[in-house]
Amino acid sequence: MKIGIIADTHGNLAGWDSAMEVALSGSDLIVHCGDVLYHGPKFAPAEGYDPMALAGRINASETPVLIARGNGDSDVDQLVLDVPLQSPYVFAQVEGLRILVAHGHIQPPEELVPLAQRWGIDLLLTGHSHVPSVARHGELVHVNPGTVTYPLAPDEALRRRTCAVWEDGEVAHFDLQDGRRLAL
């Protein structure tokens, strides 16, 4: 099973398309960790900003898409998305894999990890930080795919537009500028 993981698109159609082209095509499921359509007051619209077209792409996806509502997502966004913006969590069980998705702005990952462990979650997916990461906590794997739009990693080597893939128990992050797999 291949799960495509994306976050913090902030209305950037070009970022979504790059993620699909580089890594997410062929996924059995796409999980969006929030901040789907709006760039918010903190950021200027990025090149490729087209929230209506991005909503159209998500709505037309033949691959199922799950979305955790982010701090930049609003009730108005839900009017143009067929897929529910779920809050505060998305919980899914797919082929026996227990997945918990949260944007990460209500409860930070350090609070979500013990909760996920208590619930027997296998895969915890968060966004919000715009920093790609993967961490193992016993049987739990926590993945932040980074962002396709506004990278904020303190380490310049990771300050890239990124997404991630979970496939057969392995996590891979991809640089959307050059398509290479990142070493995390």
Contact map, one row per residue, 1 for C-alpha under 8 A:
1110000000000000000000000011000000000000000000000000000000000000000000000000000000000000000000000000000000000000000000000000000000000000000000000000000000000000000000110000000000000000
1111000000000000000000000111100000000000000000000000000000000000000000000000000000000000000000000000000000000000000000000000000000000000000000000000000000000000000011110000000000000000
1111100000000000000000010011111000000000000000000000000000000000000000000000000000000000000000000000000000000000000000000000000000000000000000000000000000000000000011100000000000000000
0111110000000000000000111011111000000000000000000000000000000000000000000000000000000000000000000000000000000000000000000000000000000000000000000000000000000000001111000000000000000000
0011111000000000000000010000011110000000000000000000000000000000000000000000000000000000000000000000000000000000000000000000100000000000000000001000000000000000001111000000000000000000
0001111110000000001000000000011110000000000000000000000000000000000000000000000000000000000000000000000000000000000000000000000000000000000000001111000000000000011100000000000000000000
0000111110000000000000000000000111110000000000000000000000000000000000000000000000000000000000000000000000000000000000000000011101000000000000011111000000000000001000000000000000000000
0000011111000000000000000000000011110000000000000000000000000000000000000000000000000000000000000000000000000000000000000000001101000000000000000111110000000000000000000000000000000000
0000011111111011000000000000000001111000000000000000000000000000000000000000000000000000000000000000000000000000000000000000000000000000000000000011100000000000000000000000000000000000
0000000111110000000000000000000000111111000000001010000000000000000000010000000000000000000000000000000000000000000000000000000000000000000000000000100000000000000000000000000000000000
0000000011111000000000000000000000011110000000001111010000000000000000000000000000000000000000000000000000000000000000000000000000000000000000000000000000000000000000000000000000000000
0000000011111111000000000000000000001000000001111110010000000000000000000000000000000000000000000000000000000000000000000000000000000000000000000001100000000000000000000000000000000000
0000000010111111100000000000000000000000000000011110110000000000000000000000000000000000000000000000000000000000000000000000000000000000000000000000000000000000000000000000000000000000
0000000000011111110000000000000000000000000000111000000000000000000000000000000000000000000000000000000000000000000000000000000000000000000000000000000000000000000000000000000000000000
0000000010011111111000000000000000000000000000010000000000000000000000000000000000000000000000000000000000000000000000000000000000000000000000000001100000000000100000000000000100000000
0000000010011111111100000000000000000000000000000000010000000000000000000000000000000000000000000000000000000000000000000000000000000000000000000001000000000000000000000000000000000000
0000000000001111111110000000000000000000000000000000000000000000000000000000000000000000000000000000000000000000000000000000000000000000000000000000000000000000000000000000000000000000
0000000000000111111111000000000000000000000000000000000000000000000000000000000000000000000000000000000000000000000000000000000000000000000000000000000000000000000000000000000100000000
0000010000000011111111110000000000000000000000000000000000000000000000000000000000000000000000000000000000000000000000000000000000000000000000000001000000000000011000000000000100000000
0000000000000001111111111000000000000000000000000000000000000000000000000000000000000000000000000000000000000000000000000000000000000000000000000000000000000000000000000000000000000000
0000000000000000111111111000000000000000000000000000000000000000000000000000000000000000000000000000000000000000000000000000000000000000000000000000000000000000000000000000000000000000
0000000000000000011111111000000000000000000000000000000000000000000000000000000000000000000000000000000000000000000000000000000000000000000000000000000000000000000000000000010100100000
0001000000000000001111111000000000000000000000000000000000000000000000000000000000000000000000000000000000000000000000000000000000000000000000000000000000000000001110000000010000100000
0011100000000000001111111110010000000000000000000000000000000000000000000000000000000000000000000000000000000000000000000000000000000000000000000000000000000000000110000000000000000000
0001000000000000000111111110000000000000000000000000000000000000000000000000000000000000000000000000000000000000000000000000000000000000000000000000000000000000000000000000000000000000
0100000000000000000000011111000000000000000000000000000000000000000000000000000000000000000000000000000000000000000000000000000000000000000000000000000000000000000000000000000000000000
1111000000000000000000011111110000000000000000000000000000000010000000000000000000000000000000000000000000000000000000000000000000000000000000000000000000000000000000000000000000000000
1111000000000000000000000111110000000000000000000000000000000011000000000000000000000000000000000000000000000000000000000000000000000000000000000000000000000000000000000000000000000000
0111000000000000000000000011111000000000000000000000000000000011110000000000000000000000000000000000000000000000000000000000000000000000000000000000000000000000000000000000000000000000
0011110000000000000000010011111100000000000000000000000000000011110000000000000000000000000000000000000000000000000000000000000000000000000000000000000000000000000000000000000000000000
0011110000000000000000000000111110000000000000000000000000000000111000000000000000000000000000000000000000000000000000000000000000000000000000000000000000000000000000000000000000000000
0000111000000000000000000000011111010000000000000000000000000000111100000000000000000000000000000000000000000000000000000000000000000000000000000000000000000000000000000000000000000000
0000111100000000000000000000001111100000000000000000000000000000001111000000000000000000000000000000111000000000000000000000111100000000000000000000000000000000000000000000000000000000
0000001110000000000000000000000111110000000000000000000000000000001111111000000000000000000000000000011000000000000000000000001100000000000000000000000000000000000000000000000000000000
0000001111000000000000000000000011111110000000000000000000000000000011111000000000000000000000000000001000000000000000000000000100000000000000000000000000000000000000000000000000000000
0000001111100000000000000000000101111100000000000000000000000000000001011000000000000000000000000000000000000000000000000000000000000000000000000000000000000000000000000000000000000000
0000000011110000000000000000000000111110000000000011011000000000000000011000100000000000000000000000000000000000000000000000000000000000000000000000000000000000000000000000000000000000
0000000001100000000000000000000000111111000000000010000000000000000000011000000000000000000000000000000000000000000000000000000000000000000000000000000000000000000000000000000000000000
0000000001100000000000000000000000101111111110000000000000000000000000010000000000000000000000000000000000000000000000000000000000000000000000000000000000000000000000000000000000000000
0000000001000000000000000000000000000111111100000000000000000000000000010000000000000000000000000000000000000000000000000000000000000000000000000000000000000000000000000000000000000000
0000000000000000000000000000000000000011111100000000000000000000000000000000000000000000000000000000000000000000000000000000000000000000000000000000000000000000000000000000000000000000
0000000000000000000000000000000000000011111100000000000000000000000000000000000000000000000000000000000000000000000000000000000000000000000000000000000000000000000000000000000000000000
0000000000000000000000000000000000000011111111000000000000000000000000000000000000000000000000000000000000000000000000000000000000000000000000000000000000000000000000000000000000000000
0000000000000000000000000000000000000011111111000000000000000000000000000000000000000000000000000000000000000000000000000000000000000000000000000000000000000000000000000000000000000000
0000000000000000000000000000000000000010001111101000000000000000000000000000000000000000000000000000000000000000000000000000000000000000000000000000000000000000000000000000000000000000
0000000000010000000000000000000000000000001111111000000000000000000000000000000000000000000000000000000000000000000000000000000000000000000000000000110000000000000000000000000000000000
0000000000010100000000000000000000000000000011111000000000000000000000000000000000000000000000000000000000000000000000000000000000000000000000000000000000000000000000000000000000000000
0000000000011110000000000000000000000000000001111100000000000000000000000000000000000000000000000000000000000000000000000000000000000000000000000000000000000000000000000000000000000000
0000000001111100000000000000000000000000000011111110000000000000000000000000000000000000000000000000000000000000000000000000000000000000000000000000000000000000000000000000000000000000
0000000000111000000000000000000000000000000000011111110000000000000000000000000000000000000000000000000000000000000000000000000000000000000000000000000000000000000000000000000000000000
0000000001111000000000000000000000001100000000001111111000000000000000000000000000000000000000000000000000000000000000000000000000000000000000000000000000000000000000000000000000000000
0000000000100000000000000000000000001000000000000111111100000000000000000000000100000000000000000000000000000000000000000000000000000000000000000000000000000000000000000000000000000000
0000000000001000000000000000000000000000000000000111111110000000000000000000000000000000000000000000000000000000000000000000000000000000000000000000000000000000000000000000000000000000
0000000000111001000000000000000000001000000000000111111111000000000000000000000000000000000000000000000000000000000000000000000000000000000000000000000000000000000000000000000000000000
0000000000000000000000000000000000001000000000000011111111100000000000000000000110000000000000000000000000000000000000000000000000000000000000000000000000000000000000000000000000000000
0000000000000000000000000000000000000000000000000001111111110000000000000000000010000000000000000000000000000000000000000000000000000000000000000000000000000000000000000000000000000000
0000000000000000000000000000000000000000000000000000111111111000000000000000000000000000000000000000000000000000000000000000000000000000000000000000000000000000000000000000000000000000
0000000000000000000000000000000000000000000000000000011111111000100000000000000010100000000000000000000000000000000000000000000000000000000000000000000000000000000000000000000000000000
0000000000000000000000000000000000000000000000000000001111111000000000000000000011100000000000000000000000000000000000000000000000000000000000000000000000000000000000000000000000000000
0000000000000000000000000000000000000000000000000000000111111100000000000000000000000000000000000000000000000000000000000000000000000000000000000000000000000000000000000000000000000000
0000000000000000000000000000000000000000000000000000000011111111100000000000000000000000000000000000000000000000000000000000000000000000000000000000000000000000000000000000000000000000
0000000000000000000000000000000000000000000000000000000000011111000000000000000000000000000000000000000000000000000000000000000000000000000000000000000000000000000000000000000000000000
0000000000000000000000000011110000000000000000000000000000001111100000000000000000000000000000000000000000000000000000000000000000000000000000000000000000000000000000000000000000000000
0000000000000000000000000001110000000000000000000000000000001111110000000000000000000000000000000000000000000000000000000000000000000000000000000000000000000000000000000000000000000000
0000000000000000000000000000111100000000000000000000000001001011111000000000000000100000000000000000000000000000000000000000000000000000000000000000000000000000000000000000000000000000
0000000000000000000000000000111100000000000000000000000000000001111100000000000000110000010000000000000000000000000000000000000000000000000000000000000000000000000000000000000000000000
0000000000000000000000000000001111000000000000000000000000000000111110000000000000111100010000000000000000000000000000000000000000000000000000000000000000000000000000000000000000000000
0000000000000000000000000000000111000000000000000000000000000000011111000000000000001111110000000000111000000000000000000000000000000000000000000000000000000000000000000000000000000000
0000000000000000000000000000000011100000000000000000000000000000001111101000000000001111100000000000011000000000000000000000000000000000000000000000000000000000000000000000000000000000
0000000000000000000000000000000011110000000000000000000000000000000111111000000000000000000000000000011110000000000000000000000100000000000000000000000000000000000000000000000000000000
0000000000000000000000000000000001100000000000000000000000000000000011111100000000000000000000000000001010000000000000000000000000000000000000000000000000000000000000000000000000000000
0000000001000000000000000000000001111111000000000000000000000000000001111100000000000000000000000000000000000000000000000000000000000000000000000000000000000000000000000000000000000000
0000000000000000000000000000000001111100000000000000000000000000000011111110100000001000000000000000000000000000000000000000000000000000000000000000000000000000000000000000000000000000
0000000000000000000000000000000000000000000000000000000000000000000000111111110000000000000000000000000000000000000000000000000000000000000000000000000000000000000000000000000000000000
0000000000000000000000000000000000000000000000000000000000000000000000001111111000000000000000000000000000000000000000000000000000000000000000000000000000000000000000000000000000000000
0000000000000000000000000000000000000000000000000000000000000000000000000111111100000000000000000000000000000000000000000000000000000000000000000000000000000000000000000000000000000000
0000000000000000000000000000000000001000000000000000000000000000000000001111111110000000000000000000000000000000000000000000000000000000000000000000000000000000000000000000000000000000
0000000000000000000000000000000000000000000000000000000000000000000000000111111111111000000000000000000000000000000000000000000000000000000000000000000000000000000000000000000000000000
0000000000000000000000000000000000000000000000000000000000000000000000000011111111000000000000000000000000000000000000000000000000000000000000000000000000000000000000000000000000000000
0000000000000000000000000000000000000000000000000001001000000000000000000001111111000000000000000000000000000000000000000000000000000000000000000000000000000000000000000000000000000000
0000000000000000000000000000000000000000000000000000001101100000000000000000111111110000000000000000000000000000000000000000000000000000000000000000000000000000000000000000000000000000
0000000000000000000000000000000000000000000000000000000000100000000000000000011111110000000000000000000000000000000000000000000000000000000000000000000000000000000000000000000000000000
0000000000000000000000000000000000000000000000000000000001100000111000000000010011111000000000000000000000000000000000000000000000000000000000000000000000000000000000000000000000000000
0000000000000000000000000000000000000000000000000000000000000000011000000000010011111100000000000000000000000000000000000000000000000000000000000000000000000000000000000000000000000000
0000000000000000000000000000000000000000000000000000000000000000001110001000010000111110000000000000000000000000000000000000000000000000000000000000000000000000000000000000000000000000
0000000000000000000000000000000000000000000000000000000000000000001110000000000000011111110000000000000000000000000000000000000000000000000000000000000000000000000000000000000000000000
0000000000000000000000000000000000000000000000000000000000000000000110000000000000001111110000000000010000000000000000000000000000000000000000000000000000000000000000000000000000000000
0000000000000000000000000000000000000000000000000000000000000000000110000000000000000111110000000000011001000000000000000000000000000000000000000000000000000000000000000000000000000000
0000000000000000000000000000000000000000000000000000000000000000000110000000000000000111111000000001111000000000000000000000000000000000000000000000000000000000000000000000000000000000
0000000000000000000000000000000000000000000000000000000000000000011100000000000000000111111100000011110000000000000000000000000000000000000000000000000000000000000000000000000000000000
0000000000000000000000000000000000000000000000000000000000000000000000000000000000000000111110000111100000000000000000000000000000000000000000000000000000000000000000000000000000000000
0000000000000000000000000000000000000000000000000000000000000000000000000000000000000000011111000111000000000000000000000000000000000000000000000000000000000000000000000000000000000000
0000000000000000000000000000000000000000000000000000000000000000000000000000000000000000001111111110000000000000000000000000000000000000000000000000000000000000000000000000000000000000
0000000000000000000000000000000000000000000000000000000000000000000000000000000000000000000111111110000000000000000000000000000000000000000000000000000000000000000000000000000000000000
0000000000000000000000000000000000000000000000000000000000000000000000000000000000000000000011111000000000000000000000000000000000000000000000000000000000000000000000000000000000000000
0000000000000000000000000000000000000000000000000000000000000000000000000000000000000000000011111100000000000000000000000000000000000000000000000000000000000000000000000000000000000000
0000000000000000000000000000000000000000000000000000000000000000000000000000000000000000000011111110000000000000000000001110000000000000000000000000000000000000000000000000000000000000
0000000000000000000000000000000000000000000000000000000000000000000000000000000000000000001111011111000000000000000000011110000000000000000000000000000000000000000000000000000000000000
0000000000000000000000000000000000000000000000000000000000000000000000000000000000000000011111001111100000000000000000001111100000000000000000000000000000000000000000000000000000000000
0000000000000000000000000000000000000000000000000000000000000000000000000000000000000000111100000111110000000000000100001011100000000000000000000000000000000000000000000000000000000000
0000000000000000000000000000000010000000000000000000000000000000000100000000000000000000111000000011111000000000000000000001110000000000000000000000000000000000000000000000000000000000
0000000000000000000000000000000011000000000000000000000000000000000111000000000000000011110000000001111100000000000000000000111000000000000000000000000000000000000000000000000000000000
0000000000000000000000000000000011100000000000000000000000000000000111100000000000000001100000000000111111000000000000000000111100000000000000000000000000000000000000000000000000000000
0000000000000000000000000000000000000000000000000000000000000000000001000000000000000000000000000000011111111000000000000000011110000000000000000000000000000000000000000000000000000000
0000000000000000000000000000000000000000000000000000000000000000000001100000000000000000000000000000001111110000000000000000000100000000000000000000000000000000000000000000000000000000
0000000000000000000000000000000000000000000000000000000000000000000000000000000000000001000000000000001111110000000000000000000000000000000000000000000000000000000000000000000000000000
0000000000000000000000000000000000000000000000000000000000000000000000000000000000000000000000000000000111111011000000000000000000000000000000000000000000000000000000000000000000000000
0000000000000000000000000000000000000000000000000000000000000000000000000000000000000000000000000000000111111111000000000000000000000000000000000000000000000000000000000000000000000000
0000000000000000000000000000000000000000000000000000000000000000000000000000000000000000000000000000000100111111100000000000010000000000000000000000000000000000000000000000000000000000
0000000000000000000000000000000000000000000000000000000000000000000000000000000000000000000000000000000000011111110000000000000000000000000000000000000000000000000000000000000000000000
0000000000000000000000000000000000000000000000000000000000000000000000000000000000000000000000000000000000111111111000000000000000000000000000000000000000000000000000000000000000000000
0000000000000000000000000000000000000000000000000000000000000000000000000000000000000000000000000000000000111111111100000000000000000000000000000000000000000000000000000000000000000000
0000000000000000000000000000000000000000000000000000000000000000000000000000000000000000000000000000000000001111111110000001000000000000100001000000000000000000000000000000000000000000
0000000000000000000000000000000000000000000000000000000000000000000000000000000000000000000000000000000000000111111111000000000000000000000000000000000000000000000000000000000000000000
0000000000000000000000000000000000000000000000000000000000000000000000000000000000000000000000000000000000000011111111100000000000000000000000000000000000000000000000000000000000000000
0000000000000000000000000000000000000000000000000000000000000000000000000000000000000000000000000001000000000001111111111101000000000000000100000000000000000000000000000000000000000000
0000000000000000000000000000000000000000000000000000000000000000000000000000000000000000000000000000000000000000111111111000000000000000000100000000000000000000000000000000000000000000
0000000000000000000000000000000000000000000000000000000000000000000000000000000000000000000000000000000000000000011111111000000000000000000000000000000000000000000000000000000000000000
0000000000000000000000000000000000000000000000000000000000000000000000000000000000000000000000000000000000000000001111111000000000000000000000000000000000000000000000000000000000000000
0000000000000000000000000000000000000000000000000000000000000000000000000000000000000000000000000100000000000000000111111100000000000000000000000000000000000000000000000000000000000000
0000000000000000000000000000000000000000000000000000000000000000000000000000000000000000000000001111000000000000000111111111000000000000000100000000000000000000000000000000000000000000
0000000000000000000000000000000000000000000000000000000000000000000000000000000000000000000000001110000000000000000100011111000000000000001110000000000000000000000000000000000000000000
0000000000000000000000000000000000000000000000000000000000000000000000000000000000000000000000001111000000000000000000001111100000000000000111100000000000000000000000000000000000000000
0000000000000000000000000000000000000000000000000000000000000000000000000000000000000000000000000011100000000000100100001111110000000000000111100000000000000000000000000000000000000000
0000100000000000000000000000000010000000000000000000000000000000000000000000000000000000000000000011111000000000000000000011111000000000000001110000000000000000000000000000000000000000
0000001000000000000000000000000010000000000000000000000000000000000000000000000000000000000000000000111100001000000000000001111100000000000001111000000000000000000000000000000000000000
0000001100000000000000000000000011000000000000000000000000000000000000000000000000000000000000000000011100000000000000000000111111100000000000011110000000000000000000000000000000000000
0000001100000000000000000000000011100000000000000000000000000000000001000000000000000000000000000000001110000000000000000000011111000000000000000000000000000000000000000000000000000000
0000000000000000000000000000000000000000000000000000000000000000000000000000000000000000000000000000000100000000000000000000001111100000000000000100000100000000000000000000000000000000
0000001100000000000000000000000000000000000000000000000000000000000000000000000000000000000000000000000000000000000000000000001111110000000000001110011110000000000000000000000000000000
0000000000000000000000000000000000000000000000000000000000000000000000000000000000000000000000000000000000000000000000000000001011111000000000011110001110000110000000000000000000000000
0000000000000000000000000000000000000000000000000000000000000000000000000000000000000000000000000000000000000000000000000000000001111100000000111110000010000100011000000000100000000000
0000000000000000000000000000000000000000000000000000000000000000000000000000000000000000000000000000000000000000000000000000000000111110000001111100000000000000000000000000000000000001
0000000000000000000000000000000000000000000000000000000000000000000000000000000000000000000000000000000000000000000000000000000000011111000011110000000000000000000000000010000000000001
0000000000000000000000000000000000000000000000000000000000000000000000000000000000000000000000000000000000000000000000000000000000001111100011100000000000000000000000000000000000000000
0000000000000000000000000000000000000000000000000000000000000000000000000000000000000000000000000000000000000000000000000000000000000111111111000000000000000000000000000000000000000000
0000000000000000000000000000000000000000000000000000000000000000000000000000000000000000000000000000000000000000100000000000000000000011111111000000000000000000000000000000000000000000
0000000000000000000000000000000000000000000000000000000000000000000000000000000000000000000000000000000000000000000000000000000000000001111110000000000000000000000000000000000000000000
0000000000000000000000000000000000000000000000000000000000000000000000000000000000000000000000000000000000000000000000000100000000000001111110000000000000000000000000000000000000000000
0000000000000000000000000000000000000000000000000000000000000000000000000000000000000000000000000000000000000000000110001111000000000001111111000000000000000000000000000000000000000000
0000000000000000000000000000000000000000000000000000000000000000000000000000000000000000000000000000000000000000000000000111000000000111111111100000000000000000000000000000000000000000
0000000000000000000000000000000000000000000000000000000000000000000000000000000000000000000000000000000000000000100000000011110000001111100111110000000000000000000000000000000000000000
0000000000000000000000000000000000000000000000000000000000000000000000000000000000000000000000000000000000000000000000000011110000011110000011111000000000000000000000000010000000000000
0000001000000000000000000000000000000000000000000000000000000000000000000000000000000000000000000000000000000000000000000000111000111100000001111100000000000000000100000000000000000000
0000111000000000000000000000000000000000000000000000000000000000000000000000000000000000000000000000000000000000000000000000011001111000000000111110000000000000011100000000100000000000
0000011100000000000000000000000000000000000000000000000000000000000000000000000000000000000000000000000000000000000000000000001011111000000000011111001000000000111000000000000000000000
0000011110000000000000000000000000000000000000000000000000000000000000000000000000000000000000000000000000000000000000000000001001110000000000001111111000000000111000000000000000000000
0000011110010011001000000000000000000000000000000000000000000000000000000000000000000000000000000000000000000000000000000000000000000000000000000111111000000000111000000000000100000000
0000000111010010000000000000000000000000000001000000000000000000000000000000000000000000000000000000000000000000000000000000000000000000000000000011111000000000100000000000000000000000
0000000100000000000000000000000000000000000001000000000000000000000000000000000000000000000000000000000000000000000000000000000001000000000000000011111100000000100000000000000000000000
0000000000000000000000000000000000000000000000000000000000000000000000000000000000000000000000000000000000000000000000000000000001100000000000000111111110000011100000000000000000000000
0000000000000000000000000000000000000000000000000000000000000000000000000000000000000000000000000000000000000000000000000000000011100000000000000000011111000010000000000000000000000000
0000000000000000000000000000000000000000000000000000000000000000000000000000000000000000000000000000000000000000000000000000000001110000000000000000001111110111000000000000000000000000
0000000000000000000000000000000000000000000000000000000000000000000000000000000000000000000000000000000000000000000000000000000000000000000000000000000111110110000000000000000000000000
0000000000000000000000000000000000000000000000000000000000000000000000000000000000000000000000000000000000000000000000000000000000000000000000000000000011111110000000000000000000000000
0000000000000000000000000000000000000000000000000000000000000000000000000000000000000000000000000000000000000000000000000000000000000000000000000000000011111111000000000000000000000000
0000000000000000000000000000000000000000000000000000000000000000000000000000000000000000000000000000000000000000000000000000000000000000000000000000000000111111000000000000000000000000
0000000000000000000000000000000000000000000000000000000000000000000000000000000000000000000000000000000000000000000000000000000000110000000000000000000011111111000000000000000000000000
0000000000000000000000000000000000000000000000000000000000000000000000000000000000000000000000000000000000000000000000000000000000100000000000000000001111111111100000000000000000000000
0000000000000000000000000000000000000000000000000000000000000000000000000000000000000000000000000000000000000000000000000000000000000000000000000000001010011111110000000000001110000000
0000000000000010000000000000000000000000000000000000000000000000000000000000000000000000000000000000000000000000000000000000000000000000000000000111111000000011111000000000001110000000
0000010000000000001000000000000000000000000000000000000000000000000000000000000000000000000000000000000000000000000000000000000000010000000000001111000000000001111100000000111100000000
0001111000000000001000100000000000000000000000000000000000000000000000000000000000000000000000000000000000000000000000000000000000010000000000001111000000000000111110000000111100000000
0001110000000000000000110000000000000000000000000000000000000000000000000000000000000000000000000000000000000000000000000000000000000000000000011000000000000000011111000011110000000000
0111100000000000000000110000000000000000000000000000000000000000000000000000000000000000000000000000000000000000000000000000000000000000000000000000000000000000001111100011100000000000
0111100000000000000000000000000000000000000000000000000000000000000000000000000000000000000000000000000000000000000000000000000000000000000000000000000000000000000111111111000000000000
1110000000000000000000000000000000000000000000000000000000000000000000000000000000000000000000000000000000000000000000000000000000000000000000000000000000000000000011111110000000000000
1100000000000000000000000000000000000000000000000000000000000000000000000000000000000000000000000000000000000000000000000000000000000000000000000000000000000000000001111100000000000000
0000000000000000000000000000000000000000000000000000000000000000000000000000000000000000000000000000000000000000000000000000000000000000000000000000000000000000000001111110000000000000
0000000000000000000000000000000000000000000000000000000000000000000000000000000000000000000000000000000000000000000000000000000000000000000000000000000000000000000001111111000000000000
0000000000000000000000000000000000000000000000000000000000000000000000000000000000000000000000000000000000000000000000000000000000000100000000100000000000000000000111101111100000000000
0000000000000000000000000000000000000000000000000000000000000000000000000000000000000000000000000000000000000000000000000000000000000000000000000000000000000000000111000111110000001100
0000000000000000000000000000000000000000000000000000000000000000000000000000000000000000000000000000000000000000000000000000000000010000000000001000000000000000011110000011111000001111
0000000000000000000001100000000000000000000000000000000000000000000000000000000000000000000000000000000000000000000000000000000000000000000000000000000000000000011100000001111100111100
0000000000000000000000000000000000000000000000000000000000000000000000000000000000000000000000000000000000000000000000000000000000000000000000000000000000000001111000000000111111111100
0000000000000010011001000000000000000000000000000000000000000000000000000000000000000000000000000000000000000000000000000000000000000000000000000001000000000001111000000000011111110000
0000000000000000000000000000000000000000000000000000000000000000000000000000000000000000000000000000000000000000000000000000000000000000000000000000000000000001100000000000001111100000
0000000000000000000000000000000000000000000000000000000000000000000000000000000000000000000000000000000000000000000000000000000000000000000000000000000000000000000000000000001111110000
0000000000000000000001100000000000000000000000000000000000000000000000000000000000000000000000000000000000000000000000000000000000000000000000000000000000000000000000000000011111111000
0000000000000000000000000000000000000000000000000000000000000000000000000000000000000000000000000000000000000000000000000000000000000000000000000000000000000000000000000000011101111100
0000000000000000000000000000000000000000000000000000000000000000000000000000000000000000000000000000000000000000000000000000000000000000000000000000000000000000000000000001111000111110
0000000000000000000000000000000000000000000000000000000000000000000000000000000000000000000000000000000000000000000000000000000000000000000000000000000000000000000000000001111000011111
0000000000000000000000000000000000000000000000000000000000000000000000000000000000000000000000000000000000000000000000000000000000000000000000000000000000000000000000000000100000001111
0000000000000000000000000000000000000000000000000000000000000000000000000000000000000000000000000000000000000000000000000000000000001100000000000000000000000000000000000000100000000111
